[in-house]
Amino acid sequence: GLQAEDWGDGAVIFLELFFTFLKIGAFTFGGGYAMLPLIQQEVVSHQWMTLEQLVNFIAVSESTPGPLAVNLSTYVGAETGGLLGALCATFGVVLPSFVIIFALSFVLRQFEELPAVRYAFWGIRVAVVALVCSALVSMAKECPWNIVSYILAAGAFLLVGFFGANSILVLIACALIGLAA
């Protein structure tokens, strides 16, 4: 990928990374999983990487500490533009959330009991569930599926969703089972 010292013609890529991830951070609610469809669309359409490469980066991003969207933007930025690309993409995806949360923290306390505000947050939660499901379907289409995959997916869902199992331990167990299979 383009390295940080390639400022001549490469400055455009740094701005493109920043503004693309700024748009992703500004127009998605619900965290990393809700951002996945937009990240997928932008990264693949800019030809920064293929969908298969992105799926691999998503797997790594989920396995490393920190928020998924921040990890993924950092990896995409580094792959596309080296260290400076990673910084531009990461700053771009984080800046909208920081500004919005900072501003809302002052305002929300004044209006949190109003029915319209409660309904708005309910509607946002519904939209986030739809975005997460969309990302799940999109990623599932790219994964190799066999009986072990189905059993692991169902088992992980049941353990975490219904029995409150530690998701990190479930993730590690699934990775070990996948390696052994």
C-alpha positions in Angstrom: 0.0 0.0 0.0 0.8 3.7 -0.2 3.2 4.7 2.6 3.0 7.9 4.7 6.1 9.3 3.1 4.5 9.3 -0.4 3.0 12.8 0.0 3.1 14.0 -3.6 0.3 12.1 -5.4 -0.6 10.2 -2.3 -2.1 13.0 -0.2 -5.4 12.4 -2.0 -5.7 8.9 -0.6 -5.2 10.2 3.0 -8.0 12.7 2.6 -10.2 10.1 0.9 -9.6 7.7 3.8 -10.4 10.4 6.3 -13.6 11.6 4.6 -14.9 8.1 3.8 -14.5 6.9 7.4 -15.8 10.3 8.6 -19.0 9.7 6.6 -19.2 6.1 7.9 -18.8 7.3 11.5 -21.3 10.2 11.0 -24.1 8.3 9.3 -24.3 5.0 11.2 -25.8 4.4 14.6 -25.3 1.4 16.8 -21.6 0.7 16.8 -19.3 -1.5 14.7 -21.7 -4.1 13.6 -24.2 -1.5 12.3 -21.3 0.1 10.4 -20.3 -3.1 8.6 -22.6 -2.7 5.6 -21.4 0.8 4.9 -17.8 -0.1 5.5 -18.2 -3.0 3.1 -19.8 -0.8 0.5 -17.2 1.9 0.7 -14.1 -0.2 1.0 -15.0 -2.5 -1.9 -16.3 0.3 -4.1 -13.1 2.3 -3.6 -11.2 -0.9 -4.5 -9.1 -0.6 -1.4 -9.6 -4.4 -0.9 -11.8 -7.2 -2.1 -14.8 -8.5 -0.2 -12.8 -11.7 0.8 -9.9 -9.6 2.2 -12.4 -7.4 4.1 -14.0 -10.5 5.6 -10.6 -11.5 6.8 -9.9 -8.0 8.3 -13.3 -8.2 10.0 -12.3 -11.5 11.7 -9.0 -10.0 12.9 -10.8 -6.8 14.0 -13.3 -8.9 16.1 -10.4 -10.8 17.6 -8.4 -7.8 18.8 -9.1 -5.5 21.7 -11.1 -2.4 21.0 -14.2 -1.4 19.1 -14.8 -3.3 15.9 -15.3 -0.2 13.7 -12.1 1.5 15.1 -10.1 -1.7 14.6 -11.4 -2.2 11.1 -10.9 1.4 10.0 -7.3 1.2 11.3 -6.6 -2.0 9.4 -8.1 -0.7 6.2 -6.3 2.6 6.5 -3.0 0.8 7.2 -3.5 -1.5 4.3 -4.4 1.4 2.0 -2.1 4.1 3.2 0.4 2.8 5.8 0.7 4.5 9.2 -0.7 7.8 8.1 -3.6 6.0 6.3 -4.4 4.2 9.5 -4.4 7.4 11.5 -6.6 9.2 8.9 -9.2 6.4 8.8 -9.3 5.9 12.5 -9.6 9.6 13.3 -12.3 9.9 10.6 -14.5 7.1 12.1 -14.0 8.3 15.7 -14.5 12.0 15.3 -18.3 12.1 14.6 -19.0 9.9 17.6 -16.9 12.1 19.9 -18.5 15.3 18.7 -22.0 13.9 18.8 -21.6 12.3 22.3 -20.0 15.5 23.6 -22.8 17.7 22.4 -25.6 15.3 23.4 -24.3 14.8 26.9 -25.3 18.4 27.6 -28.7 18.3 25.9 -29.9 14.8 26.6 -30.2 15.2 30.4 -32.7 18.0 29.7 -35.0 16.0 27.5 -34.5 12.3 28.3 -38.0 11.8 29.9 -39.9 13.3 26.9 -41.9 10.6 25.1 -40.6 11.7 21.7 -37.0 11.2 22.7 -37.8 7.7 24.2 -39.6 6.7 20.9 -36.7 8.1 18.8 -34.2 5.9 20.7 -36.5 2.9 20.3 -36.7 3.5 16.6 -32.9 3.8 16.4 -32.5 0.4 18.2 -34.8 -1.2 15.7 -32.8 0.2 12.8 -29.5 -1.0 14.4 -30.9 -4.6 14.7 -31.8 -4.5 10.9 -28.3 -3.2 10.0 -26.6 -5.9 12.1 -28.8 -8.6 10.5 -27.9 -7.2 7.1 -24.1 -7.4 7.9 -24.6 -11.0 9.2 -26.3 -12.1 6.0 -23.6 -10.4 3.8 -20.7 -12.0 5.8 -22.4 -15.4 6.0 -22.5 -15.5 2.2 -18.7 -15.1 2.1 -17.9 -17.8 4.7 -17.4 -21.4 3.9 -20.3 -23.3 5.4 -20.3 -26.9 6.5 -21.9 -28.9 9.4 -19.2 -27.7 11.9 -19.9 -24.1 10.9 -23.6 -24.5 11.5 -23.1 -26.2 14.8 -20.5 -23.6 16.0 -22.8 -20.6 14.9 -25.9 -22.1 16.6 -23.9 -23.0 19.7 -22.2 -19.7 20.1 -25.6 -17.9 19.5 -27.3 -20.0 22.2 -24.4 -19.7 24.7 -24.0 -15.9 24.4 -27.6 -14.9 23.6 -29.5 -17.1 26.0 -27.2 -18.3 28.6 -25.1 -15.2 29.1 -21.8 -16.9 28.4 -18.6 -14.8 28.2 -18.4 -13.9 24.5 -14.6 -13.8 24.5 -14.4 -17.3 25.8 -17.0 -18.5 23.3 -14.9 -16.8 20.5 -11.7 -18.5 21.6 -13.5 -21.9 21.9 -14.9 -21.5 18.4 -11.5 -20.5 17.0 -9.9 -23.6 18.6 -12.7 -25.9 17.3 -12.4 -24.3 13.9 -8.6 -24.9 13.9 -9.1 -28.5 15.0 -11.8 -29.3 12.4 
